[in-house]
Amino acid sequence: MNTTLNQHLIDPEICIRCNTCEETCPVGAISHDSRNYVVDAGLCNACGACLPPCPTGSIDNWRQVLRHAAYGVAEQLLWDTLPVQDPALAAGTGPSAPPAMAPRPWSAGQPALNLFDHRRPARATVVGNYRVTGAAAASDTRHIVLDFGATPFPVLEGQSIGILPPGDDSFGRPHHARQYSIASPRDGERPRYNNLALTVKRVTADHDGRPVHGLCSNYLCDLRKVETVDVTGPFGASFLMPDHPAAHLVMICTGTGAAPMRAMTERRRRLQGDGRQGRLVLFFGARTRDELPYFGPLMTLPAAFIDVHLALSRAPDRPKAYVQDLMRAQADQLGGLLADPETYVYVCGLKGMESGVLAALSEIAAARGFDPQGLLATMAAAGRLHLETY
């Protein structure tokens, strides 16, 4: 007797290859090559853990198939589009009990999602491209401003966009989109203009220090004014700032993970004078001051507006420190904030920082008499703890 399988598949047309699904899958069912991300039907247990982190919805695709004829990994790696559902086998789709999407803060705005894709991208014009790391820094990080002209492209702080680099890959297909967090507030990099900003580091080496040429990062960093780019998105429904002004924001980031924090900080700066404002606390990590994006402008913000803690791991004039070290040093302040139901915590940067930051938060919560795992789980369920690492 033939049995059917509700097979989990990833749409190659929508996927922006951000790797969140593969990192999240608890059973190792998701893998990828230079073309596609795919799901091994023999390993997938339809737990749904990969669904909430996906920024585009490409992960949430299902096909009823005969179990013995399930689509194999090798076949999926060659797809340009998803196969059509066989109507004779059609049934319900999706896992039997998918987890709820990670909630956004209760007062956050309703985000616009997936307005543009690779088949119909938005066209934006470069109106600014500025280096935001010091001249002595080895890393070249750029602040790039894109103007959408008459094309509506609404965004909220904490969302991201996809950039489609020109040309084709080694298989003759157009390059897939790369994802970048938005570094400007909802009313534009220039207030009341239909534009936004990105924070882009020119990739010249991988995480192990081996030389590489980041296709999209170098493309963006080399763009000049009046050149145009194709944009997809916007993406992101949960890593959003609360709109009620009494909310406290604890922002923890490294490198270009500063982008959403800059957006949230600038949003708050523009709202100053509109009544009581919650506290802003920033823990920002880099190797040296020169490699901190936006170091100069950040230092001009008054201490009464934002409490800034810089963690430098290779500064010649100070001991090595990471963001979690400075968090522990500020345990009294953070403990009080964690106890306040109006506190929202945002973590953005390299994946390696995540475990250290969560360990520090757990220690600080325990010192205040909380069950650490219970408190962090409660905050996450209420949309008050957000992690976006890569």
C-alpha positions in Angstrom: 0.0 0.0 0.0 1.4 3.4 -1.0 1.5 6.0 1.8 1.8 9.7 1.4 4.2 12.1 2.9 3.7 15.8 3.5 7.1 16.7 2.3 8.8 19.9 3.5 10.5 21.9 0.7 12.2 25.3 0.4 11.2 27.6 -2.5 14.4 28.5 -4.4 12.8 31.5 -6.0 12.1 33.2 -2.7 15.0 32.0 -0.5 17.7 34.6 0.1 20.2 32.0 1.4 20.6 33.6 4.8 21.3 30.1 6.5 18.9 30.6 9.4 17.0 27.5 8.6 20.0 25.2 8.4 21.4 26.7 11.7 18.0 26.2 13.4 17.1 22.7 12.3 17.6 20.4 15.3 18.0 17.2 13.3 20.3 18.4 10.5 17.8 17.9 7.8 18.6 21.1 5.9 21.7 21.6 3.8 22.8 23.7 0.9 25.2 24.1 -2.0 26.0 27.1 -4.1 22.5 26.9 -5.7 19.9 25.9 -3.2 18.9 25.2 0.3 17.1 21.8 0.6 15.4 19.5 3.1 16.2 15.8 3.4 12.9 14.0 3.6 14.5 11.0 5.4 15.7 13.3 8.3 12.9 16.0 8.5 10.4 15.3 11.3 8.3 18.4 10.5 8.9 19.9 13.9 8.6 23.4 12.4 11.6 24.8 14.3 12.9 26.4 11.1 9.7 28.3 10.3 9.8 31.3 12.6 13.4 32.5 11.8 12.9 32.5 8.0 12.6 36.2 7.0 11.0 35.5 3.6 8.6 32.6 4.1 10.5 30.5 1.6 10.9 27.7 4.2 7.1 27.2 4.6 6.4 25.1 1.6 4.9 21.6 1.5 3.9 19.0 -1.1 1.9 15.8 -0.6 3.9 13.0 -2.3 4.0 9.2 -2.3 6.5 8.4 0.4 8.6 6.1 -1.8 8.7 8.9 -4.5 9.7 11.8 -2.2 11.9 14.4 -3.8 15.6 13.7 -3.1 18.3 16.1 -2.0 20.2 15.8 -5.3 17.0 16.6 -7.2 16.1 19.6 -5.1 19.6 21.1 -5.5 19.0 21.4 -9.2 15.6 23.2 -8.9 14.9 26.7 -10.1 11.2 26.5 -9.1 9.2 24.3 -6.8 7.3 21.4 -8.4 3.5 21.8 -8.8 1.4 19.8 -6.3 -0.1 16.7 -7.9 -3.8 17.3 -7.5 -4.5 13.6 -7.0 -2.4 13.7 -3.8 -3.3 17.2 -2.6 -4.2 17.4 1.1 -3.4 19.7 4.0 0.0 21.3 4.1 2.5 22.3 6.7 3.4 20.5 9.9 0.7 19.2 12.2 1.5 21.7 14.9 3.7 24.5 13.7 5.2 26.8 16.3 3.9 30.3 16.6 5.8 32.9 14.8 8.2 34.8 17.2 6.0 37.7 18.3 6.9 41.3 17.7 6.6 43.8 20.6 3.0 44.5 21.4 3.2 48.2 20.4 5.4 47.7 17.3 4.0 48.8 14.0 2.6 46.3 11.5 5.4 45.5 9.1 5.1 45.4 5.3 6.5 42.1 4.0 7.7 40.7 0.7 6.4 43.6 -1.5 9.2 42.9 -4.0 10.9 39.7 -5.1 13.5 38.8 -7.7 11.0 38.6 -10.5 9.7 42.1 -9.7 12.4 43.9 -7.7 12.2 47.5 -6.6 14.8 49.8 -8.3 16.7 52.1 -6.0 19.3 54.8 -6.7 22.4 55.2 -4.7 22.5 58.7 -3.2 25.3 58.2 -0.7 28.2 55.8 0.0 30.4 56.7 2.9 33.1 54.8 4.9 32.1 54.6 8.6 35.2 52.8 9.9 38.4 54.7 10.7 41.0 55.2 8.1 43.4 53.0 10.0 40.9 50.1 10.2 41.6 47.0 8.2 37.8 46.6 7.6 36.1 48.8 5.1 32.5 49.3 6.3 30.2 51.5 4.4 27.0 53.5 5.0 25.0 53.2 1.8 21.9 55.3 1.2 19.3 54.1 -1.3 16.5 56.2 -2.6 13.3 54.6 -4.0 11.9 57.7 -5.8 8.2 57.2 -6.5 8.2 53.5 -5.6 6.6 52.9 -2.2 9.0 50.9 0.0 7.7 51.1 3.7 10.0 49.8 6.4 10.3 49.6 10.1 13.3 49.6 12.3 14.7 46.1 12.6 13.6 45.0 9.2 16.0 44.0 6.3 16.1 44.0 2.6 17.6 41.8 -0.1 20.1 43.1 -2.7 20.3 41.4 -6.1 23.9 41.6 -7.4 24.1 41.8 -11.2 25.3 38.9 -13.4 24.9 35.1 -13.2 26.4 32.4 -11.1 28.5 29.4 -12.4 25.2 27.6 -13.3 24.1 30.5 -15.5 21.4 31.6 -13.1 21.0 35.2 -11.8 22.7 35.6 -8.5 20.4 35.2 -5.5 19.7 38.0 -3.1 21.8 38.8 -0.1 20.2 40.1 3.0 21.1 43.4 4.8 19.6 45.0 7.9 18.2 48.5 7.5 20.3 51.1 9.4 17.8 54.0 9.2 14.4 54.8 10.9 11.1 54.4 9.2 10.8 58.0 8.0 14.0 57.7 6.0 17.7 58.3 6.4 16.8 61.8 5.5 13.6 62.6 7.4 10.5 62.4 5.2 12.4 61.1 2.2 11.7 57.7 0.6 15.1 56.4 1.3 16.9 54.0 3.6 20.5 53.2 4.7 22.5 50.0 5.0 25.7 49.2 6.9 27.8 46.9 4.7 31.3 45.5 5.4 33.4 44.7 2.4 34.1 41.0 2.8 37.7 40.0 1.9 38.2 37.1 4.2 36.0 34.3 5.7 35.6 33.6 9.4 38.8 31.6 9.4 40.8 34.4 7.8 41.1 32.8 4.4 40.9 35.3 1.5 37.5 35.5 -0.2 35.7 38.0 -2.4 32.3 38.7 -1.1 30.2 39.1 -4.2 27.4 41.3 -3.0 29.3 43.2 -0.3 32.0 44.3 -2.7 29.4 45.2 -5.3 27.6 47.4 -2.8 30.8 49.0 -1.4 31.9 49.9 -4.9 28.7 51.6 -5.9 28.8 55.3 -6.8 26.1 57.9 -6.6 23.3 57.7 -9.3 24.0 54.0 -9.9 20.9 51.8 -9.3 20.4 48.5 -7.5 17.6 45.9 -7.5 16.0 45.4 -4.1 13.7 42.7 -2.7 11.7 42.7 0.5 11.2 44.2 3.0 11.7 41.2 5.4 11.3 40.7 9.1 8.2 40.5 11.3 9.5 40.3 14.8 12.9 42.1 15.3 11.0 45.4 15.7 11.2 48.2 18.2 8.3 49.0 20.4 6.5 52.2 19.6 5.4 53.1 23.2 8.0 55.7 24.4 8.3 54.3 27.9 10.0 51.1 26.6 13.6 50.5 27.6 15.9 49.2 24.8 19.0 47.1 25.6 20.9 46.8 22.4 23.8 44.4 22.1 25.8 44.2 18.9 29.1 43.6 17.1 30.3 45.0 13.7 27.5 45.5 11.1 25.1 44.2 13.7 25.0 47.9 14.6 22.6 48.6 11.7 19.3 47.9 13.4 20.5 49.5 16.6 21.4 52.6 14.7 17.9 52.6 13.2 16.2 52.3 16.6 18.5 54.9 18.2 17.9 57.4 15.5 14.1 56.8 15.7 14.2 57.6 19.4 16.5 60.6 18.8 13.9 62.1 16.4 11.1 61.5 18.9 12.8 63.4 21.8 10.5 65.9 23.3 7.4 63.8 22.8 7.0 62.9 26.5 8.9 60.5 28.8 11.3 58.2 27.0 12.5 54.9 28.2 16.2 54.2 28.7 18.6 53.3 25.8 21.6 51.1 26.7 24.1 50.0 24.0 26.8 47.3 24.3 28.9 47.6 21.1 31.8 45.3 20.3 34.6 45.5 17.8 38.4 44.8 17.7 39.4 48.5 17.9 37.8 51.9 17.9 38.7 52.4 14.3 36.7 49.3 13.4 33.5 50.4 15.2 31.1 51.6 12.6 29.7 55.1 13.4 32.2 55.6 16.3 32.4 59.3 15.8 28.6 60.1 15.6 28.0 57.7 18.4 30.3 59.6 20.7 28.4 62.8 20.1 25.2 61.4 21.6 24.6 62.7 25.1 24.9 60.3 28.0 21.4 61.4 29.2 20.0 60.0 25.9 21.9 56.7 25.6 24.3 54.8 27.8 27.1 53.4 25.6 29.5 50.6 26.5 32.2 49.9 24.0 33.9 46.4 24.1 37.2 46.3 22.3 39.0 43.0 21.9 42.3 44.2 20.4 42.8 47.8 21.6 46.5 48.4 22.5 45.6 50.7 25.4 43.1 48.6 27.3 42.4 45.0 28.4 40.6 42.7 25.9 36.9 42.9 26.4 33.8 41.4 24.8 30.2 42.6 25.0 29.4 39.9 27.6 32.2 41.1 29.8 30.8 44.7 29.9 27.3 43.3 30.5 28.6 41.6 33.6 30.3 44.8 34.7 26.9 46.5 34.4 25.1 43.7 36.2 23.3 46.1 38.6 21.9 48.2 35.8 21.0 45.3 33.6 19.4 43.4 36.5 17.1 46.2 37.2 16.1 46.5 33.6 15.5 42.7 33.2 13.1 43.0 36.2 11.2 45.7 34.4 8.4 44.4 32.0 9.0 47.5 29.8 12.5 46.3 28.9 13.2 44.9 25.4 16.6 43.2 24.5 18.0 43.1 21.0 21.1 41.1 20.0 22.6 41.4 16.6 26.0 40.3 15.2 28.1 37.2 14.5 26.7 33.9 15.7 29.7 33.4 18.0 28.5 36.2 20.3 25.1 34.6 21.0 26.0 32.0 23.6 28.2 34.5 25.6 25.4 37.1 25.7 22.8 34.6 26.8 25.1 33.3 29.5 25.7 36.8 30.8 21.9 37.5 30.8 21.3 34.3 32.6 23.9 35.1 35.3 22.5 38.6 35.8 18.9 37.3 36.1 20.0 34.6 38.6 21.7 37.2 40.7 18.4 39.0 40.9 16.7 35.9 42.1 15.0 35.0 38.8 14.9 31.6 37.2 17.1 32.5 34.3 15.6 30.2 31.7 12.1 31.0 32.8 12.7 34.8 32.6 14.4 34.7 29.2 11.7 32.3 27.9 9.0 34.7 29.2 10.7 37.7 27.6 11.0 35.9 24.2 7.3 34.8 24.3 6.3 38.4 25.0 8.4 39.8 22.1 10.9 41.3 24.5 14.0 39.3 23.7 15.2 39.1 20.1 18.3 37.4 18.6 19.5 38.0 15.1 22.9 36.5 14.6 24.6 35.2 11.5 
